[in-house]
């Protein structure tokens, strides 16, 4: 058995009695780094098993670069969580291996209930998901029955089943604008930073659940200002799950897909990137020759000044990917009744996105498509 390192991470979780938050602990076990020889052997065996089992691998931008490369080399995809699920739904393979965190596997299962969904580690989770327990969230919704419930993709199947709409960071603003124009009052969950950003942009009446991403919440506005002074030629790319002081300094604010598209489209020689640094693997491939600088998560005296990487994304490795392919372990199950409810809010968003795409004038579609449709996606 491969050795693992254990990280203790903290995340915010709301207490509904007071409206405040407390700190709870969770752990993440990180697979040992294989030697170069082991790495080559693992990748060769994984390629072989994917072919033999007629399985397809989909990987998130934040997982290890080897897994991203394997997904693309074997006919799978590397993308945001929603496109991972859509790709799996539309692919002929009946076995989908999801390299990411648990809510991504659940979303894939919701969209493809007839398929087998496997994950390298079922305990790879998300602070936003953990910080929004389904029973507490349902009670919160029950207290505000006059509000339209809008949830971020980074939530459990049970939370999605309680929602009217699901959104991603790339399309959330437009959906809230749409609801606001209809006079809807919104209950938003779980990310407070993304919710606050959208609220300020739209002027919508939004009641915010007080969750946050443990990675994006650590970016520091003051330190980013100092870094910008050191790198005046660099554009600042920020995911809207980040704190307001960081978002305020952004040249580009967007989802993972939108930030990658910005790197490809820009003539800037360098970028300061305020999102999980797993995305840098794809950015370097998309824009070779450009410089990428991690946005700061701590001050100069800290041991790690820029350590923005989700410990649960880091639980995905070559070893446990091979294990699930060899054994069929770590299958994702979603209660069919819950899945049937949860798919409603997802389909509502997909229909909205499709209608918006259809309205784009043909001459603009090619240059705008990535921003308008493929760009919808979380973290």
ZAMARGU-4260 file (C-alpha; in steps of 0.2 Angstrom, whole numbers, plus 5000, padded with zeros to 4 digits):
<rodrens>
0) 5000/5000/5000 | 5006/5017/4996 | 5011/5029/5010 | 5000/5044/5012 | 5003/5061/5021
5) 4988/5068/5031 | 4984/5086/5030 | 4972/5094/5043 | 4962/5108/5035 | 4949/5121/5041
10) 4934/5127/5034 | 4919/5139/5039 | 4902/5132/5043 | 4888/5143/5047 | 4878/5141/5064
15) 4860/5146/5059 | 4855/5151/5077 | 4867/5165/5077 | 4871/5168/5059 | 4890/5167/5063
20) 4902/5153/5059 | 4913/5141/5068 | 4928/5131/5063 | 4927/5113/5060 | 4941/5101/5055
25) 4943/5089/5041 | 4957/5079/5034 | 4964/5075/5018 | 4977/5060/5014 | 4989/5064/5000
30) 4996/5050/4989 | 5015/5048/4990 | 5024/5054/4975 | 5030/5040/4963 | 5047/5038/4957
35) 5050/5042/4938 | 5050/5024/4934 | 5034/5020/4945 | 5026/5035/4937 | 5029/5029/4919
40) 5023/5011/4924 | 5007/5018/4932 | 5003/5029/4917 | 5005/5014/4905 | 4994/5002/4915
45) 4981/5015/4917 | 4980/5018/4899 | 4979/5000/4896 | 4965/4997/4908 | 4955/5012/4902
50) 4955/5004/4885 | 4951/4987/4891 | 4937/4992/4902 | 4930/5004/4889 | 4930/5018/4902
55) 4933/5036/4900 | 4943/5048/4912 | 4937/5065/4915 | 4948/5077/4926 | 4946/5094/4934
60) 4959/5108/4931 | 4964/5107/4949 | 4970/5089/4950 | 4988/5083/4947 | 4995/5086/4929
65) 4998/5068/4926 | 4980/5064/4928 | 4975/5079/4917 | 4987/5073/4903 | 4980/5055/4904
70) 4963/5061/4902 | 4967/5070/4886 | 4978/5057/4879 | 4965/5043/4881 | 4950/5052/4874
75) 4943/5059/4890 | 4943/5078/4895 | 4950/5091/4907 | 4938/5104/4911 | 4927/5112/4925
80) 4915/5101/4935 | 4900/5104/4924 | 4908/5101/4908 | 4916/5085/4916 | 4898/5079/4919
85) 4891/5084/4902 | 4906/5076/4893 | 4902/5060/4903 | 4884/5060/4899 | 4887/5062/4881
90) 4901/5050/4879 | 4897/5032/4874 | 4907/5024/4888 | 4896/5016/4902 | 4910/5018/4915
95) 4916/5036/4919 | 4931/5039/4930 | 4930/5056/4938 | 4946/5064/4945 | 4941/5078/4956
100) 4930/5079/4972 | 4915/5070/4977 | 4902/5083/4972 | 4909/5081/4954 | 4906/5063/4954
105) 4888/5065/4961 | 4884/5078/4947 | 4891/5066/4934 | 4879/5052/4942 | 4864/5064/4942
110) 4866/5068/4924 | 4871/5049/4919 | 4861/5039/4932 | 4863/5023/4921 | 4882/5024/4920
115) 4895/5018/4932 | 4904/5032/4940 | 4921/5029/4949 | 4932/5041/4958 | 4950/5039/4964
120) 4945/5043/4982 | 4927/5045/4988 | 4934/5055/5003 | 4940/5069/4992 | 4927/5082/4996
125) 4925/5101/4996 | 4924/5114/5010 | 4909/5122/5002 | 4900/5105/5002 | 4905/5101/5019
130) 4900/5118/5025 | 4882/5116/5019 | 4875/5101/5027 | 4858/5096/5018 | 4848/5095/5034
135) 4853/5113/5040 | 4851/5120/5023 | 4834/5113/5021 | 4829/5121/5038 | 4836/5137/5032
140) 4826/5136/5016 | 4810/5132/5026 | 4813/5148/5036 | 4812/5158/5020 | 4799/5150/5009
145) 4797/5166/4999 | 4814/5165/4991 | 4820/5157/4975 | 4834/5144/4980 | 4850/5146/4970
150) 4864/5134/4974 | 4882/5134/4968 | 4888/5118/4959 | 4900/5114/4974 | 4886/5106/4984
155) 4880/5089/4988 | 4866/5080/4978 | 4854/5082/4993 | 4857/5101/4993 | 4854/5102/4974
160) 4838/5092/4976 | 4832/5107/4988 | 4836/5120/4975 | 4826/5129/4961 | 4842/5133/4951
165) 4860/5127/4951 | 4873/5139/4945 | 4892/5139/4941 | 4904/5154/4943 | 4903/5157/4924
170) 4884/5159/4923 | 4879/5163/4940 | 4879/5182/4937 | 4867/5181/4922 | 4855/5169/4930
175) 4854/5180/4945 | 4851/5195/4934 | 4837/5185/4925 | 4829/5181/4942 | 4831/5199/4948
180) 4823/5206/4933 | 4808/5195/4937 | 4807/5202/4954 | 4813/5186/4963 | 4821/5187/4980
185) 4835/5174/4981 | 4842/5162/4994 | 4860/5159/4989 | 4872/5145/4995 | 4885/5141/4999
190) 4899/5153/4994 | 4898/5170/5002 | 4912/5178/4992 | 4904/5173/4975 | 4887/5177/4982
195) 4892/5194/4988 | 4901/5198/4971 | 4885/5193/4961 | 4874/5203/4973 | 4885/5219/4971
200) 4885/5217/4952 | 4866/5214/4950 | 4858/5223/4965 | 4847/5208/4968 | 4840/5204/4985
205) 4850/5190/4991 | 4851/5181/5007 | 4868/5173/5008 | 4874/5156/5016 | 4890/5160/5025
210) 4902/5147/5017 | 4919/5149/5008 | 4932/5139/4999 | 4947/5136/5010 | 4958/5139/4995
215) 4951/5155/4988 | 4947/5162/5005 | 4966/5163/5009 | 4971/5175/4995 | 4977/5192/5003
220) 4972/5209/4996 | 4987/5218/5003 | 4999/5205/4998 | 4992/5205/4980 | 4994/5224/4979
225) 5013/5222/4983 | 5015/5208/4971 | 5007/5218/4957 | 5020/5232/4960 | 5033/5219/4958
230) 5026/5213/4942 | 5018/5228/4933 | 5017/5219/4916 | 5006/5205/4923 | 4988/5204/4922
235) 4978/5198/4938 | 4966/5184/4935 | 4954/5180/4949 | 4941/5167/4953 | 4926/5176/4961
240) 4926/5164/4976 | 4940/5175/4982 | 4938/5189/4995 | 4932/5206/4989 | 4949/5214/4992
245) 4956/5202/4979 | 4942/5203/4967 | 4944/5222/4967 | 4961/5221/4960 | 4957/5209/4945
250) 4960/5212/4927 | 4949/5197/4923 | 4936/5189/4935 | 4930/5172/4929 | 4927/5153/4931
255) 4942/5141/4928 | 4937/5140/4909 | 4935/5158/4907 | 4952/5162/4915 | 4961/5149/4904
260) 4952/5157/4889 | 4958/5174/4895 | 4976/5168/4895 | 4975/5162/4877 | 4967/5178/4871
265) 4978/5190/4880 | 4994/5198/4873 | 5001/5200/4891 | 5018/5192/4895 | 5013/5187/4913
270) 4999/5183/4924 | 4996/5183/4943 | 4983/5169/4946 | 4971/5169/4961 | 4964/5152/4960
275) 4970/5134/4964 | 4987/5132/4957 | 4982/5116/4949 | 4976/5126/4934 | 4993/5132/4930
280) 4996/5115/4921 | 4983/5119/4908 | 4988/5137/4907 | 5006/5133/4903 | 5000/5121/4890
285) 4988/5134/4883 | 5000/5148/4882 | 5018/5142/4881 | 5031/5155/4884 | 5021/5166/4896
290) 5024/5168/4915 | 5012/5162/4928 | 5014/5168/4946 | 5004/5161/4961 | 4994/5175/4969
295) 4999/5177/4988 | 4990/5167/5002 | 5001/5174/5016 | 5013/5187/5020 | 5032/5188/5018
300) 5036/5180/5034 | 5026/5164/5031 | 5034/5147/5026 | 5023/5146/5011 | 5018/5163/5003
305) 5008/5155/4989 | 5001/5138/4993 | 4984/5139/4985 | 4980/5120/4982 | 4965/5111/4988
310) 4971/5096/4999 | 4956/5086/4993 | 4960/5088/4975 | 4978/5082/4979 | 4970/5066/4985
315) 4968/5061/4967 | 4984/5052/4961 | 4990/5039/4949 | 4990/5025/4962 | 4972/5027/4968
320) 4967/5029/4950 | 4975/5013/4945 | 4967/5005/4960 | 4949/5009/4955 | 4952/5003/4938
325) 4959/4987/4944 | 4945/4984/4957 | 4930/4994/4952 | 4930/5001/4970 | 4925/5019/4975
330) 4909/5019/4965 | 4897/5034/4967 | 4879/5031/4971 | 4865/5044/4972 | 4848/5039/4979
335) 4837/5039/4963 | 4824/5050/4971 | 4837/5063/4976 | 4845/5062/4959 | 4828/5064/4950
340) 4825/5080/4961 | 4843/5087/4959 | 4843/5085/4940 | 4829/5098/4939 | 4840/5113/4945
345) 4854/5107/4934 | 4843/5106/4918 | 4836/5123/4922 | 4853/5130/4921 | 4858/5120/4905
350) 4842/5126/4897 | 4846/5144/4901 | 4864/5142/4894 | 4858/5134/4878 | 4845/5148/4875
355) 4858/5161/4879 | 4870/5153/4866 | 4856/5152/4853 | 4853/5171/4854 | 4872/5175/4850
360) 4873/5182/4833 | 4882/5169/4821 | 4897/5180/4817 | 4901/5182/4836 | 4899/5164/4841
365) 4916/5158/4836 | 4925/5171/4846 | 4913/5172/4861 | 4908/5153/4863 | 4921/5149/4876
370) 4916/5164/4886 | 4897/5161/4884 | 4895/5143/4886 | 4911/5132/4888 | 4916/5144/4901
375) 4901/5140/4913 | 4909/5130/4928 | 4914/5131/4945 | 4931/5131/4954
</rodrens>
